[in-house]
């Protein structure tokens, strides 16, 4: 159960009420998630349907969420949390470069294959002039992946200058856009002739080609099959020779 932060000036009864509302908000979001997964792709859900699935009346839902856009955005945030929970464990420098790429890409592809309707909902524009929450999450993921790449370069004994950092950020934006665009095209096809595993292999190979090309521009020749800790030693030994 989510912990309700202690707010100065709130007594015990108010804190219990805040906790109760937080529980009911989560219950409504889980009801919406269940309905989205059950219904045809892109279906519009009415607040009444969500309230009925949650065992509440519609007026209670509107007391928990200020309006329909607020509810939809909260649903998107909940879905994004599910995606990040799957991906966060992959953002580590463990194994080879191939292992790391396959782990990140495979985690995303597999999640989308399991939850195509949720993925579609998470990236919808909600009509309030703001981007969908998946767009915002991809921006944050890009920052995390750039940090991972910088850490990898440091391990290899190569500190990136400002121009290289800018290039790295642009490369990551391009890679994430490529993966997301390809996965969207794939998951929306009426018949998927490419399996999740095959798509992961294909995207991972394309990503490696681009990372390898950029590394060579920085005079780094990397073996994607060698564990990162051993690769670091090999590159360091080469530089010292």
LUMTIBA-961989 format. One record per residue (C-alpha): x, y, z. Coordinates in steps of 0.5 Angstrom, whole numbers, padded with zeros to 4 digits, always signed. Example, Ala and Ser with C-alpha at 12.3 -4.5 7.8 and 13.67 -1.06 7.14 Angstrom:
! LUMTIBA-961989
[[+0025,-0009,+0016]]
[[+0027,-0002,+0014]]
This chain:
! LUMTIBA-961989
[[+0000,+0000,+0000]]
[[+0003,+0007,-0002]]
[[+0005,+0011,+0004]]
[[+0002,+0018,+0005]]
[[+0007,+0023,+0007]]
[[+0006,+0026,+0013]]
[[+0003,+0034,+0012]]
[[+0004,+0039,+0018]]
[[-0002,+0041,+0020]]
[[-0006,+0035,+0019]]
[[-0009,+0031,+0025]]
[[-0010,+0023,+0025]]
[[-0017,+0023,+0022]]
[[-0015,+0027,+0016]]
[[-0009,+0023,+0015]]
[[-0013,+0017,+0015]]
[[-0018,+0020,+0010]]
[[-0012,+0022,+0005]]
[[-0010,+0015,+0006]]
[[-0017,+0012,+0004]]
[[-0017,+0017,-0002]]
[[-0010,+0014,-0004]]
[[-0013,+0007,-0004]]
[[-0019,+0009,-0008]]
[[-0015,+0012,-0013]]
[[-0011,+0006,-0014]]
[[-0017,+0002,-0014]]
[[-0020,+0006,-0020]]
[[-0013,+0006,-0024]]
[[-0013,-0001,-0023]]
[[-0020,-0002,-0026]]
[[-0019,+0002,-0032]]
[[-0012,-0002,-0033]]
[[-0017,-0008,-0033]]
[[-0022,-0005,-0038]]
[[-0017,-0002,-0043]]
[[-0013,-0009,-0043]]
[[-0020,-0013,-0045]]
[[-0023,-0008,-0050]]
[[-0021,-0007,-0057]]
[[-0015,-0003,-0059]]
[[-0016,+0004,-0058]]
[[-0023,+0004,-0055]]
[[-0026,+0010,-0051]]
[[-0028,+0008,-0044]]
[[-0033,+0012,-0040]]
[[-0032,+0014,-0033]]
[[-0038,+0010,-0032]]
[[-0035,+0004,-0034]]
[[-0029,+0005,-0030]]
[[-0033,+0007,-0024]]
[[-0038,+0001,-0024]]
[[-0031,-0004,-0025]]
[[-0028,-0001,-0019]]
[[-0035,-0002,-0015]]
[[-0036,+0006,-0014]]
[[-0041,+0011,-0017]]
[[-0039,+0016,-0022]]
[[-0039,+0022,-0017]]
[[-0034,+0019,-0013]]
[[-0029,+0018,-0019]]
[[-0030,+0025,-0020]]
[[-0028,+0027,-0013]]
[[-0022,+0023,-0014]]
[[-0020,+0026,-0020]]
[[-0021,+0033,-0022]]
[[-0024,+0031,-0029]]
[[-0023,+0026,-0035]]
[[-0016,+0029,-0037]]
[[-0014,+0028,-0030]]
[[-0016,+0021,-0030]]
[[-0013,+0019,-0036]]
[[-0007,+0022,-0035]]
[[-0006,+0018,-0028]]
[[-0008,+0012,-0032]]
[[-0002,+0014,-0037]]
[[+0003,+0015,-0031]]
[[+0001,+0008,-0028]]
[[+0002,+0005,-0034]]
[[+0009,+0008,-0035]]
[[+0011,+0006,-0028]]
[[+0009,-0001,-0030]]
[[+0014,+0000,-0036]]
[[+0019,+0003,-0032]]
[[+0019,-0003,-0027]]
[[+0020,-0008,-0033]]
[[+0026,-0003,-0036]]
[[+0030,-0001,-0029]]
[[+0033,-0007,-0028]]
[[+0036,-0007,-0035]]
[[+0040,-0001,-0034]]
[[+0046,-0003,-0031]]
[[+0053,-0005,-0034]]
[[+0053,-0012,-0033]]
[[+0055,-0017,-0038]]
[[+0057,-0016,-0045]]
[[+0055,-0010,-0050]]
[[+0050,-0015,-0053]]
[[+0047,-0017,-0047]]
[[+0046,-0010,-0045]]
[[+0043,-0008,-0051]]
[[+0039,-0014,-0052]]
[[+0036,-0014,-0045]]
[[+0034,-0007,-0045]]
[[+0031,-0008,-0052]]
[[+0028,-0014,-0050]]
[[+0025,-0012,-0044]]
[[+0021,-0006,-0048]]
[[+0019,-0011,-0054]]
[[+0016,-0016,-0049]]
[[+0012,-0011,-0045]]
[[+0009,-0008,-0051]]
[[+0007,-0015,-0054]]
[[+0004,-0017,-0047]]
[[+0000,-0010,-0046]]
[[-0001,-0007,-0053]]
[[-0007,-0004,-0051]]
[[-0004,-0001,-0045]]
[[+0002,+0002,-0049]]
[[-0003,+0005,-0054]]
[[-0006,+0009,-0048]]
[[+0000,+0011,-0045]]
[[+0002,+0015,-0051]]
[[-0004,+0018,-0053]]
[[-0005,+0026,-0053]]
[[-0010,+0028,-0048]]
[[-0013,+0034,-0051]]
[[-0010,+0039,-0046]]
[[-0004,+0041,-0050]]
[[+0001,+0037,-0046]]
[[+0005,+0031,-0049]]
[[+0003,+0024,-0047]]
[[+0006,+0021,-0041]]
[[+0010,+0016,-0045]]
[[+0013,+0021,-0049]]
[[+0015,+0024,-0042]]
[[+0018,+0018,-0040]]
[[+0022,+0017,-0046]]
[[+0025,+0023,-0045]]
[[+0027,+0021,-0038]]
[[+0029,+0014,-0041]]
[[+0034,+0018,-0046]]
[[+0037,+0021,-0040]]
[[+0038,+0015,-0036]]
[[+0041,+0011,-0043]]
[[+0046,+0017,-0044]]
[[+0048,+0016,-0037]]
[[+0049,+0009,-0038]]
[[+0053,+0010,-0044]]
[[+0058,+0016,-0041]]
[[+0059,+0011,-0035]]
[[+0061,+0005,-0040]]
[[+0066,+0010,-0044]]
[[+0069,+0012,-0037]]
[[+0070,+0005,-0035]]
[[+0074,+0004,-0042]]
[[+0078,+0010,-0040]]
[[+0075,+0015,-0045]]
[[+0072,+0021,-0042]]
[[+0067,+0025,-0047]]
[[+0068,+0032,-0048]]
[[+0062,+0037,-0049]]
[[+0062,+0036,-0057]]
[[+0062,+0028,-0056]]
[[+0057,+0029,-0050]]
[[+0052,+0033,-0055]]
[[+0053,+0027,-0060]]
[[+0052,+0022,-0055]]
[[+0045,+0025,-0053]]
[[+0043,+0026,-0060]]
[[+0045,+0019,-0062]]
[[+0041,+0016,-0056]]
[[+0035,+0020,-0058]]
[[+0035,+0017,-0065]]
[[+0036,+0010,-0062]]
[[+0030,+0011,-0058]]
[[+0026,+0014,-0063]]
[[+0028,+0008,-0068]]
[[+0026,+0003,-0063]]
[[+0019,+0006,-0061]]
[[+0017,+0007,-0068]]
[[+0019,+0000,-0070]]
[[+0015,-0003,-0064]]
[[+0009,+0002,-0066]]
[[+0009,-0001,-0073]]
[[+0010,-0008,-0071]]
[[+0005,-0008,-0065]]
[[-0001,-0005,-0070]]
[[+0000,-0010,-0075]]
[[-0006,-0014,-0076]]
[[-0002,-0020,-0077]]
[[+0005,-0020,-0073]]
[[+0010,-0024,-0078]]
[[+0016,-0022,-0074]]
[[+0016,-0025,-0067]]
[[+0018,-0021,-0061]]
[[+0025,-0025,-0060]]
[[+0026,-0024,-0068]]
[[+0024,-0016,-0067]]
[[+0029,-0016,-0061]]
[[+0035,-0019,-0065]]
[[+0033,-0014,-0071]]
[[+0033,-0008,-0067]]
[[+0039,-0010,-0062]]
[[+0043,-0011,-0069]]
[[+0041,-0004,-0072]]
[[+0043,-0001,-0065]]
[[+0050,-0004,-0065]]
[[+0052,-0002,-0072]]
[[+0050,+0005,-0070]]
[[+0054,+0005,-0063]]
[[+0060,+0001,-0066]]
[[+0060,+0007,-0072]]
[[+0060,+0012,-0067]]
[[+0065,+0009,-0062]]
[[+0070,+0008,-0068]]
[[+0070,+0016,-0070]]
[[+0072,+0016,-0063]]
[[+0078,+0011,-0064]]
[[+0075,+0006,-0060]]
[[+0074,-0001,-0063]]
[[+0069,-0005,-0059]]
[[+0068,-0013,-0058]]
[[+0060,-0013,-0057]]
[[+0061,-0020,-0054]]
[[+0066,-0019,-0049]]
[[+0064,-0018,-0042]]
[[+0064,-0010,-0040]]
[[+0069,-0011,-0035]]
[[+0074,-0015,-0039]]
[[+0073,-0011,-0045]]
[[+0075,-0005,-0041]]
[[+0082,-0008,-0039]]
[[+0083,-0010,-0046]]
[[+0082,-0003,-0049]]
[[+0086,+0000,-0043]]
[[+0092,-0005,-0045]]
[[+0091,-0003,-0052]]
[[+0091,+0004,-0050]]
[[+0098,+0003,-0046]]
[[+0101,-0001,-0051]]
